[in-house]
């Protein structure tokens, strides 16, 4: 296409877009934006962005700028500060810009505002209509750097509104939970303390003791407990949970313990059964693999009350599982569970106490916001007799000496993990790499040992078989994609080699490292990386080698990666935020929390705000109640 203005002419070229024949016509006035090139044929633009200026044809220049949000001559895509939207499906940024611009023009001059007037005044916030306009189509004198940093008055207004609504819901949920009453009371007498001491003759760490105190105090209150127990990998959370279960059972109530996978449920079951051998309590295991006849028997005993404790997977939340009197629900590995599964487990009891356990330490910045309706107990101390894991970072080129080290460990009777990254985007390639590696190790490197392969695409029972055989030392080396990061105890495994360590997130590496060091032998974690490696990647590996403290690692990970990746998917219990970012805007979140508490305390506003939360909250943030 040939275009010209007062200063001359140039050619514009677009490839493979025949529809443009219907878009352009002679004598139209257009604005083009793109890179100008000088070719043997003169000036040329290849694939420029374009905008047709409506209603002006012919030759005169574009004079002056229109006031307000439009660029030169009322343009949307050129001659102005433009918003860049992520491509959504087949919708290009340009289509989105047009849609948003049209929608904004159709909004009434005044919009209903969910923020109370006093809050807006105290926080110096602009009105909602102006903010929506200015955040999408800022005026010509707006500061682009401020806009891109989400620090403009319009951004602050929208972020604050979102956080205020979020905190209203969290605070209100907490208050409603406070208003609930359990149908039963729990008391802890000296006789009960003695009975528990007999069953669990351990020397507890100080952290375990204080966590148990906090939990028991909650259980004695008339309101149902809603507590998050976060402890670093290997800090002894299961013992704490078991003590809570014993308190419930000694008070004539039942306890349910829910784990994310069958093999973990089994492991908890065998450990707890061993500990409860001397007690009068009966416990059972209920998973998807439980045969139908056995399942019917268990269901009858749970409903009749003769079975005191059940350990299982999400099979526990199926419709037909009923309890005589569920007093305590323990949920292991928090963000592996769908929020709905937690809600149904809770509905089975008459407001049971809920204890949620997680080994992924949650940084303080996020704990306040995400788990604002849970009380948090934290355990950082390791049980006595555990040795800290030695972590080393090595380049790929030193692979042979690492294999030699693995061989020495196995000859001394130990076992080893070799971990491969498996990322969704490149899953096929990654899986092939892990499979080839397992073959190579078995045939060429360690022909004298038995090598097994474990990966996420295997069916659950096949995974369980491999993992079970590894626990029994039938295999000395387990090559695995990241599926081992959660939970299973193999005290005899003392070496963890992580391939392509630069591809993992910090918290994930820390979880993987926690799979060794479960016994009394010195354990080692070796992180192999490949060049080229980014500065971020180096930083992550260094952080891991520097410290074994999961809480410090979580804080660093959050700084390096941001909260979305930190928790993985949305189902994992992270709110979906549109304007705000938990990390970048955590100061605004704290302000919003203070304002939300104050607003709900004000009788003139409380009921209007409560009904706003009831209509908008769940749909808006995609979170259902915890517990």
N, C-alpha and C positions, 0 to 999 in steps of 0.2 A: 504494500500500500504506500502511496506517495503522500506525504503530508508537508504543509508549509506554513510558515508564519512570516512576520515582517522581515525576519533576518535571513530567510532562505528556506531550502527544502531538505527533507531527508527521507530515506526509505525505512519503513517499519516492516519486520518480517515475523510471521508466526508459523510454526510447523504443526501439521496434523490437527488443525482446528477449523475444519471447513465451515462450521456454523458461523464463523466471524463474517462470512459473506452476507449473512442476514443482519449482522449487527451494525456494520458500517455502510454509509452511502456518501456519495459526493457532496461536498459543501457542508458536511457536518462539522461541528466544532468539537474537537477532542483534546483531552490532556493525556499525554503519554509520560510514563515514568519508567526509566530503566537506564541501562548502561549505554553510553554513546560510543560508537566505534567509527574510526575512519577507514574506509575500504577503498579499493581502486575505483568503485562506483560512487564514491562520495560518502557522506555521513549516513550511518545506519544504526538502527536499534533492533536488537533481536529479542522477541518475546516480551516486550515491555508491558507493564500494567497499564490499563487504559481506563479512561472515564469519559463518557460523552456528556458534554455540557448541554443540558436540555434548553430548548427555546432560543438558542443563539446560533444562527447560522451565518456564514459569510466570513468576513475578513478582519473585523475590528478586534483590537486587543482586549484582553480581560482587564477591565479597569477596576481598581479598588478591591476591597475584601468585604464580604457581607459580615455584619455584626454577628456575634453569638457563636454557635458551635460549628458552622460550616466553613470550609476553606474557601479558596478563591472561587467566586461565582457560584457559591453554594455547593461545592463538591463534597463527596463523602470519602473518596479513596485517595485523593491527591491534593497537593497544595495545602496540607494541614498536618497536624499531629494525628497519625492514624493508629487505631488499635489493631494489634496482631492477634488473631485467634488461632488456637490449635485447629488443625484440620479435623473435622468430625465426620467420619464415613466419607461420603462423596461431597459433603458441603465444604467448599473452599473458604478461605478466610474472607474473600471478597463477598461471597454470598452471605456469610454470617454478618459481615459488616452492614450489608444492605438491609438484612432482616432486622438487626438490632436498631438501626437508624429509623426504619419504618415504625418499629414497635414503640420506640421512644417518642416519635412524633404523635403517636396515637394515645399516649398517656394523658390523663387529665392534668391540668396545671397544678392541682394539689393532690397529694397521695395520702391515704391513711398511714399514720406513723406508729409502729409498735412501741417505740421508745417514749416513755413518759417525759413530759415537758421538762420537769426538774432535772432529769438525768441528762437530757440534751444540753440544757443550760450549763450544768456543772461540768460536763465534759467538753464544752465548746464545740458541739457538733453541728455541721450544716444540715439543712433539711434533706429528706430522702430523695425528692424529685431532682433537686440540684445535683446531689451526689451521683445518682444513676447517670444523669446526662454527662457530668464532668469526668466520670471514670471511663466511659466509652468514647466520648467525643470532647476532649478537653479544649479549652479556648486556646488561641494562638500563643498567649503569653504564659501558658502553663510550663512548669519545669519538667522536662522529659526525664531527667535522672530521678527526680522525686516520684514521678509516675511509675517508672520501672522498678523502683525500690518499694513500691506499695506504701509510700509515706505521704501521699497527697491528702489534703483535707477530705476529698471524696472517698479515697480508700479507707482512711481512718474511720469515717462515718459508717461505711458498709461493714467493715471488719468488726467494729464495736457492736453494731446491731446483731450480727450473727453470733458473736460470743455472748452477748447479753441474753439472747434467746436460749442458747445452749446451756448457760449457767442457770437460768431460771428453771429449766427442766431438771438439771442435776440436783439443785438445792431442793426443789419441790419433791423430787423422788425420795431424797434422803428424809425430808420431813414426814412424808407419808409413811415411809418405812418405820419411822420413830413412833408413828401413831398406831401401827399394827400391834396386836398382842398375841403372844403364843397361848395355845390352849393348855399348856403344861408348865409347871415350874421345875427348874433344875436346882438342886442343892448339892454342895460338895461337902460331905461330912468327913471327919477324920477316918472313919471306917473305909470310905470310898478312896481317900488318899492312900491308905495302906494297901488296899486291894490293887490299885494302879501301880504302886511301887513294887509289888510282888511280880506283876506281869512284866514290867519294864525296868529291870534292875540296872539301867545304864547310868553312867555318869553323864549328865546332860551339860551342854555348853551353856554359858550365861545367856546367849541369845535364845537358845531353845527354851530356857526357863522363863525368860521374860515374855516370849511369844505365847507360851502356854498360859502364863498369868493373864495376859490380855484376852486370850480366847475364852478362858473359863469365866472371866469377869463378864464378858459379853453374854455367855451362855446363861449366866445367872440372872441377867436382866429380863424384864417381861417382854421387851421388844425382840423380834428375831435378829440374830447376828447377821451382819453382812460384812465379812472381813476378807481382805486379801492378804495371804501369807506369801511374801516374796523372799526367797532365799537363794543365795548363789548356788550354782551347781554343786551338789555334794554337801550341802550344809545341814542335812538331816531333817528335812521338812516332814518326811513320812512319819517319823516317830512322834512329832508334834501333833500331826493330824490323828494318829492312832490314839494318843492320850485324850484328845477331844472326843473321839468316838467312844472311848471307855467311859468318859464322864456321862455321855448321853445314855449308853447301855446300862450303866449302874443305876441310872434314874428310870429304868424300865422303858426306854425309847429305842427305836431302831436307827441304824446309821447306814448311809449309802455312800459308796466311794466310787467315783466315776473317773476312768482313765481314758486317754484318747485312742489307744490301740489295744488289740487283744493281747499282744505279747506283754505290754506294760501292765494291763489288768492282771494277767497271770502272775507276773513277777511280784506285784503288790500282794496278790492273794497268797502266794507261797511264803513270802516274808512275814506277812501279818499272821498267817495261820501258825507259823512256827512260834511267833511271839505269844499268841493267844492259847497255845496248847494247854497251859496250866489253868486257864480261866474257865468259867462256866458258860462262856458265850459261844454260840454257834455261828459260823460264817460260811458263805457260799460264793461261788463265782458264776456270774451270768453274762455271757457274751453272745454274739451272733452264732458262735460255733456250738453253743450248748444244744445237745439233742432234744427233740421235741418232748419226749417223755420226762426227761430230767427237768426240763424247763417248766412243765406243768406242775411237777412236785415243788420246785422252788417257789413258783408263784403262789401256790397254796400256802406254803409255810410263811412267806412274807406277809400275805394277807391275814393269816391267822395269828401272826406275831411270834411263832416258835423259832423263827430264824431272826437272829439279832442284827446281823450285819451282812450286806451284800456288796461285793466288789465287781465292777463290770465296765462295759463300754457304753456307747449310746444305746445299747439294747435296754438299758435301765429306764430310758425315757419313753419306751414304746407304750402305747395306750393301755395294754392289758396288764402292766405291772402296777400292782396296788400294794400299799403298806398298811399295816395295822396302825402304827403310829411312828411316822418318820420324824425323828428329832433332829438329825444332823445330816446335811448333804455336803460331801467333800468333793470338790471338782479339781482334778489335777491338770496342770498345763493349760492354764487359762485360755490363751488365744488360739488353741486348736479347736475349740468348741464353738459351734454355732450358738449365738445368743438365745435362739429359740429353744435349743435343747436345755439350756440352763433354766429357762422360764418354766418348761414343762416339769422338770424335776422338782422345781420349787412348788409347783401346783399340786404335786402328789402328797405333800406333807401338809399338816395344818400349820402353815407358816414355820417350816423347820429353820434351824440355824443354818447359814450357808458359809462354808469356808472355801475360798478359791485359792489354789496354790499355783505359783508360777516360778520357774527357774530363770526366767528372763528378767533380770532386775529392771525396774521401770524408773527411768530418771525422774528426779523430783519435779522438774518442769512439767512432765506429762502426767505424773501421778495425780497431782492436784486437779488437773482438768479432766482426764479420762476416767479416773476412778474416784471422782469427787464424791460419789455416793457410797464408797466403800471405806471402811477404816483399814489402815494398812499396818501390818506387823512385818518387821524386816529382820532377816537373819544373815549375818555376814561371816560369822565364825565357823571354822571347820571343826568337825569332831576330832578328838585327840587320836593320834596314831596315823593320821593321814599326812603324807609328805607333799609339799607343794610340787606341782608339775614343772619340769624344766622345759622351757620353750626356746627353740633355735630357729633362725631364719636362714635358709640356704638357697643359692641359685641352682637352677636345673643342672648346671654342669657338674655339680658334686654328687650326682645321683648314686654313683657306685659306692662311695664311702657310706652313704646312708643305708643302702641295701646291706652292706657289710654289718653295719650296726644292728639292723633289724635281725640279721642272721644270728648274731651273738645273743641277742635277747631271747630269740626263740629256742636256741640251743640251751639256754639257761632255764627253759621250761615256760617262758612267757608267750603271749600272743600279741598280734599287731593288727591295726586297722590301716588300710590305705584308702584315702578318700578322694573321690573325683567330683568336680563340680558338675551339677546337672541343672542347666538353666532352661526354662521353658522355650525361649526363643530358638535355642540351638539344641533342643532336646535330642533329636535324632543323632546328630554328630557326636554330642557328648556321651550318649549311651553307647554308641559304637566305640568311642575311645575307651570308656570304662571296661567294656567287654573285651576289647583287644588287649588292654592292659592286664586284665585278669588272666587271659590265656598266656600272654608273654611271661608274666611272673611265674605261673604254674609250670610252664614248660622250660623256659630258658634260665630264669634267675633263681627260683627256689624249687627245683624239681624234687628235692628231698622232703618238702613240706606239703601239706594239703592247703589249697587256696580255694576260697568260696567267693561268689559274687552276689551282691545284694543291690537291687535298684528299685526305684519308685514304681516302675511299670509292672513289677511282679504282683501277682494276686496276694492278698493279705496272708492267706494260709501258707503260701510258698515262702513269703518273707519270714513268717514265724518259724517255719521249719529250719531255714538257714540260720536264723538268729539263735534258735534253741540249740542247734548243733555247735554253734560257735561258743555258746555259754558252757557246753559240756566238753569243750576243747577237742572236738572232733576235727575242727579246722584250725590251723595255726594263724592263717592270714585271711582277713576279711577285706575284700576290695568292695567298696560301697560308694554309691552316690550319696548325697547328703541325708538320706533317710535315717541314718543312725543318730542324728543329733538329739533325738528325744529319748531320754530315760533308761534304756535297758542296762542293767549292771553286769559287767563282766570283770570281776575283781582281778582276774589273771592277765587281762590285757594291759600292757604297759607302754606300748608305742603307738602313736597316732601320727601317720605321715599324711599331710594334706597336699595334694598336687594342685598346681595352679592357684596357690593360696591367694594370689592377687585378685582373683575373681570373686572371692567371698566377702560378705559384709563382716564387720568386726564382731557383732554379737553372735553371728552364726559360727564364726571361727571359735569363739569362746565356748559356745555350747558344744561344739565338736570336741574341743580339747577336754571338756568335762567328762567325756566317755572313758578316758583313762584316769589313772590315779584313784580308782575306787577301792583299791586294796592296800596292803602294807608295803608293797614294793615301790621303789622309786620309778616314777613314770616320766615319759618324754613326749613332747609334741614337736614335730619337725615341719616347718612350713616351707614348701618348695615353691619358688616363684620363677617366672620366665621373663626375660627382657623382650620387648620394651615394657617397662612398668611405670605407671603414672606416679606423680608426687603423692596423690591421695592414697594409692596402693601402698607405697612405701610407708606412709604415715600409719596406715592401718596395721601393717605387719610389725612396725616398731612398737606401736601401742600394745600389741598383744605380747610381744617379747618382754616389754617393760613391767607388766603387772598381771597378776592373776585375779585381781579384784573385779568381779563382774559389774559392780556398781560404777566403778570408775570407767570401765570399758563401755558400759551403756551410755554414760554421759558423752564420752568421746565419739562413739558411734553416731549418736544423735547429732552432734555437731558436724560430723563428716557427711552424713547422708540425709538428715532430715527425717521427720517422724513418719512419713508415708511408708518408706522402705523399712523403717525400724520395726513397724508392726506387721509388715506384709499387707495382706488384703484388707478390704473394708470389713469383711465379716469378722475379722479378728478383733472387733471391738474398738476400732478407731472411728471417731465420728467423721462423716464426710463433710468437709468444710469447703465452701465455695469461695469465700473472700479471704478468710483468715488462714494463717499457717501457725500451727501450735508452737513451733520453735521461734520463728521470726517475730511473732507478735505476742510472745508469752506475757509481756508487760501489760498489753491491752487486755489479755485474758484475765489477769489478776484484778485489774480495774473493774472489768465487767462482772467478775464474781462479787466484788464488794457491792457494786450497785444493785446486783440482782438480790442479794441478801437484804439490803436496805429496802428495796422496793417491795419484796414479799412481806417485810415486817410492817409495812405501812398499810393499815386497814383500808384506806381509801382506794388503794390500787390493787391490793392482793387478789381479789376475786376476778377482776378483769384479766390480770396477768396469768392467773391459774388457768382460766379457760383458753387463753391464747396458747399456752403450753399444751393443753389437752388436744387442741385441734391440730397444731402444727408440728409438734416436736418430733414424734417418732418418724413421721413421713419425711421430715426435713433432714434429720441426722442419721437415719437408718440404724438406730440403736434400740434394742429392746432392753428391758430391765435386766440387771445382773442378778444371778442367783435363781 
